[in-house]
Amino acid sequence: MMSTPTVSRTVGGIAARTTALEVRTATAAERLARAESQQQVGRWMIMAGFVVTILGVVGYCVASFAGGVNAGISDILFANAVPFARTTLIGLGIGTALWLVGSFTYLHGVIIADELTANDAAPAAED
């Protein structure tokens, strides 16, 4: 004789209950606030990327001048002629990546905000 499987209504001795999930879409005001927040984050990232990149350039110049005249980029990267210069090149890359991500984040926020304000400002089509 086969028995049918049963589903336990308890989890570790605690009664389990089901909860209905509410699914709702964000209002236009919430989406606009999110877009403006993205713009602020993008601006911050752009400025931080700029500062990190400028510090990387200054550090690279200092490291290169300290390494001597004969240290080329291949010596810096592969022969470790100037140990600090490799670190500054990594800093340049991080600063540039931060600036680039910030630019796209800001641009995305501007596009979303523009779409929302254009939809609100457009008059309803009358037949």
Secondary structure, 3 states (H helix, E strand, C coil): CCCCCCCCCEECCEECCCCCCCCCCCCHHHHHHHHHHHHHHHHHHHHHHHHHHHHHHHHHHHHHHHHCCCCCHHHHHHCCCCHHHHHHHHHHHHHHHHHHHHHHHHHHHHHHHHHHHHHHHCCCCCC
